[in-house]
Amino acid sequence: MPRNPRASQLGEFLKARRADLTPREVGLPAGGNRRVRGLRREEVAHLASISVDYYSRLEQGRIQASVPVLDALGRVLQLGDDERAYMFELAGKEAARPRRRSAQKVEPQLRRLLEDLPTTPAVVLGRRMDILAWNPMAAALVMDFSSIPAKRRNYLRLVFTEPSLRALYPRWEDVASMCVAQVRMEAARHPNDPQLAELVGELAVRDEQFRRWWAGHHVTTRTVGTKLMRHPVAGELTLDWDTLTCTTDPDQQLVVWTAEPGTPSHDGLRILASWAADARHLTAGRPE
C-alpha cells in the first residue's frame, strides 16, 4: 500500500527540524562523536515522552500522529507559529489555536485573608503556580517575591532556578517533584495553555531532573502536606501547609504554612514574625 505523501512530507519536515537543533539547545550533553547532524531520533522521542519506535515510524511516514504528540514535538523542536501550523497541516490535524489568557488578578477576598494573617506565611497561587500575591511572612519565610519580575514570578520556575529555594528545602527533590506533578495535573485541564507550554519548555531545556519528572507523568492535586525547611533566621522548621480554593475562581488558591502550637517550629515562626516586622520598620525608616 503506497504511503500517504503528506505523511512522508511530515517525516521529512521532522527530520529537517531536528537536524537544525544541537543537544545543547535542548539541554542535553553534546556527547562524543555524533554520526548525525543535530538531534538523534531517540533524543527527540525522550524529550517528547514517546517511544523511539513510535517516533521512528512517524518520521518514516508509516503512522499518523495524535494532536498531543504533535504539540509535544512542536515544543521539543522549538517550532515557531508558522512551522507548527505547517506541521499540523501535513498531519491532517486541526491545531487548537493557542489562546493567551489575560493575566490573573488576585480575588479581593483572598487579598483580605492575606492581610488578616500577620503571623502566618501565606501566598495566593494562580494558574501554572503563578504567584499572584503574598504577605510579608511568606516573603520572610520563602523569599522576597517582589524582587522577581512579575512575568517570571512562578513558584515552579523559582523552585528549579533559585538557589535560595534549593537551600531552603533540605528535601528539595521531594518538593520539586511534587510541584511538577501538580502542574502536570493542571496541564491536563488546560492542554492548550501557551504560557504553560512556554514554562515547561523553558524548564525542560534548563533542568534534566525536570525533564525526567515531567516525562514520568506523575500527577497530584494541591491539598495538604508537611514541608521541612531550613531557614537562615528561624532555623529548622516543620510546617504543615494547607490550601483554600477560591469559589469565584477555582484557578486561585490560598496556601498557608502553620506549625503545631508549643513546638520548636511554632516558636520559629514567632521569631520569624518578629524579625520580619523589624525589617519592615527599618525599611520604612530609610530616607528616599
C-alpha positions in Angstrom: 0.0 0.0 0.0 1.5 3.4 -1.0 2.3 5.7 1.8 0.4 9.0 2.3 2.6 11.6 0.5 1.7 14.2 3.3 2.8 11.7 6.0 6.1 11.3 4.1 6.5 15.1 3.9 5.8 15.3 7.7 8.6 12.9 8.3 11.0 14.9 6.2 9.9 18.0 8.0 10.6 16.5 11.4 14.0 15.2 10.3 14.9 18.6 9.0 13.9 20.4 12.1 15.8 18.0 14.5 18.8 18.4 12.3 18.7 22.1 13.0 19.0 21.7 16.7 22.0 21.0 18.8 21.9 18.9 22.0 23.0 22.0 23.9 20.0 24.0 22.7 17.6 21.5 24.3 19.6 21.0 27.4 21.3 17.7 26.5 25.0 16.9 26.8 26.8 17.0 23.5 28.5 13.6 24.0 31.3 12.2 21.8 31.3 11.6 18.1 27.9 12.0 16.6 27.1 10.4 13.3 24.1 12.6 12.6 23.8 16.3 12.4 21.5 17.8 15.1 19.4 15.6 17.5 19.1 11.9 17.3 15.7 10.2 17.0 15.9 8.8 20.4 16.7 12.2 21.9 13.6 13.7 20.3 11.5 10.8 21.5 12.8 11.1 25.0 12.1 14.8 25.2 8.6 14.4 23.8 7.8 11.4 26.1 7.1 9.0 23.3 8.8 5.7 22.3 11.7 5.7 19.9 9.8 3.1 17.7 6.7 5.4 17.6 8.8 8.4 16.6 10.8 6.4 14.0 7.6 5.2 12.3 6.3 8.8 12.3 9.4 10.0 10.5 9.1 7.2 8.1 5.5 8.2 7.2 4.1 4.9 8.5 1.7 6.2 11.2 -0.4 9.3 11.9 0.4 11.4 15.0 -2.1 12.5 17.5 -2.6 16.1 18.4 -0.9 15.7 21.9 2.1 14.2 20.2 2.3 16.9 17.6 2.1 19.5 20.4 4.9 17.8 22.3 7.1 17.7 19.1 6.4 21.3 18.4 7.7 22.2 21.9 10.8 19.9 21.7 11.7 21.0 18.2 11.1 24.7 19.2 8.8 25.4 16.3 7.6 28.8 15.5 3.9 29.5 14.9 4.1 29.1 11.1 6.2 25.9 11.4 3.7 24.5 14.0 0.8 25.3 11.7 2.6 23.6 8.8 3.3 20.5 10.8 -0.4 20.2 11.8 -1.4 20.8 8.1 0.9 17.9 7.0 -0.5 15.7 9.7 -4.1 16.4 8.6 -4.9 17.7 12.1 -6.5 20.9 13.2 -4.3 22.6 15.7 -6.0 24.1 18.6 -5.4 27.8 18.4 -3.4 28.8 21.4 -5.3 31.4 23.5 -3.2 33.6 25.7 -5.5 34.3 28.6 -5.4 37.6 30.4 -3.3 37.9 33.5 -5.0 36.8 36.6 -5.7 39.2 39.4 -6.0 38.1 43.0 -9.5 37.9 44.2 -10.4 40.6 46.8 -11.5 38.0 49.4 -8.1 36.3 49.2 -6.3 39.6 49.4 -8.2 40.3 52.7 -7.3 36.9 54.1 -3.6 37.6 53.4 -3.8 40.9 55.2 -5.5 39.2 58.2 -2.7 36.7 58.6 0.1 38.8 60.1 2.0 35.9 61.7 1.1 33.2 59.2 3.0 32.8 55.9 0.6 32.7 53.0 0.6 33.1 49.2 -2.0 33.1 46.5 -1.2 30.8 43.6 -2.9 31.0 40.3 -2.7 29.1 37.0 0.6 27.3 36.5 1.6 28.1 40.1 1.9 31.8 39.2 2.4 33.8 42.4 -0.4 36.3 42.5 0.0 37.7 46.0 1.8 37.1 49.3 2.0 38.5 52.8 5.2 39.8 54.5 5.5 36.5 56.4 5.6 34.5 53.2 8.3 36.8 51.8 10.3 36.3 55.1 9.9 32.6 55.0 10.4 31.8 51.3 12.0 34.8 49.5 11.3 38.4 48.6 8.9 37.8 45.7 8.9 41.5 44.9 12.5 41.1 43.6 11.3 38.9 40.8 9.7 40.5 37.7 6.0 39.8 37.6 6.2 37.8 34.4 8.8 35.5 36.0 7.0 35.2 39.3 6.1 31.5 39.2 6.6 29.0 42.1 7.5 26.1 39.8 10.1 28.2 38.0 11.6 29.5 41.2 11.9 26.0 42.7 14.1 25.0 39.8 16.0 28.2 39.2 16.6 30.0 42.6 19.5 28.6 44.6 18.0 30.0 47.8 14.9 27.7 47.5 17.1 24.7 47.0 18.9 25.6 50.2 15.6 26.3 52.0 14.2 22.8 51.4 16.5 20.0 52.7 14.3 17.6 50.8 14.3 19.7 47.7 13.8 16.8 45.3 10.5 15.8 47.1 9.3 19.4 46.9 10.3 19.9 43.3 8.8 16.6 42.0 5.6 17.4 43.8 5.4 20.8 42.1 5.9 19.1 38.8 3.2 16.6 39.5 0.8 19.4 40.5 1.4 21.4 37.3 1.2 18.2 35.2 -2.3 17.7 36.6 -3.1 21.3 35.6 -1.8 20.6 32.1 -4.5 18.0 31.6 -7.1 20.6 32.4 -5.6 23.3 30.2 -3.8 21.4 27.4 -3.7 24.4 25.1 -2.3 27.0 27.5 0.6 28.7 25.7 2.1 30.2 28.8 2.2 26.7 30.4 3.9 25.3 27.3 6.5 28.1 27.4 7.1 27.4 31.1 7.5 23.6 30.5 9.8 24.2 27.5 12.0 26.6 29.4 12.4 24.3 32.4 12.9 21.2 30.2 15.8 22.9 28.5 17.4 24.1 31.7 17.0 21.1 34.0 17.5 17.4 33.4 15.5 16.4 36.6 12.6 18.5 35.4 12.6 16.7 32.1 12.7 13.3 33.8 9.9 14.1 36.2 7.7 15.7 33.5 8.2 12.7 31.3 7.1 10.4 34.2 3.5 11.8 34.0 3.1 11.6 37.8 0.1 13.8 39.0 -1.2 15.1 42.2 -3.5 17.8 43.5 -2.7 20.6 45.8 -4.4 19.9 49.1 -2.4 19.4 52.3 1.0 18.3 53.4 4.1 18.9 55.5 7.3 20.5 54.5 10.7 20.6 56.2 12.5 23.9 55.9 15.9 25.1 57.0 15.6 28.9 57.4 18.6 31.2 58.0 16.8 33.1 60.7 14.2 30.8 62.1 16.2 27.6 61.9 14.8 24.2 61.1 11.0 24.3 60.7 8.5 21.5 60.1 5.4 23.2 58.7 2.0 22.0 57.7 0.6 23.5 54.5 -3.0 23.7 53.5 -4.9 25.2 50.6 -8.1 27.1 50.3 -9.6 27.2 46.8 -11.4 30.4 45.7 -15.0 29.7 44.9 -15.2 32.6 42.3 -12.0 31.5 40.5 -11.1 27.9 41.2 -7.7 28.6 39.5 -6.7 30.6 42.5 -5.7 29.0 45.8 -4.6 30.4 49.1 -1.7 28.4 50.5 -0.8 28.8 54.2 2.0 27.4 56.3 1.4 26.7 60.0 3.0 24.9 62.9 1.7 22.9 65.9 1.5 25.2 68.9 4.1 24.5 71.5 6.6 23.1 69.1 10.0 24.5 68.1 8.6 25.2 64.7 5.8 27.3 66.2 8.4 29.3 68.2 10.5 29.6 65.0 7.5 31.3 63.2 7.1 33.7 66.0 10.8 34.6 65.8 10.5 35.0 62.0 7.4 37.3 62.5 9.4 39.5 64.9 12.4 39.6 62.5 10.1 40.4 59.6 8.4 43.2 61.5 11.8 44.7 62.5 13.0 44.5 58.9 9.9 46.3 57.7 10.3 49.1 60.3 13.9 49.6 59.2 12.9 49.7 55.6 10.1 52.2 56.3 12.5 54.5 58.2 15.0 54.8 55.4 15.1 58.2 53.6 14.2 58.2 50.0 
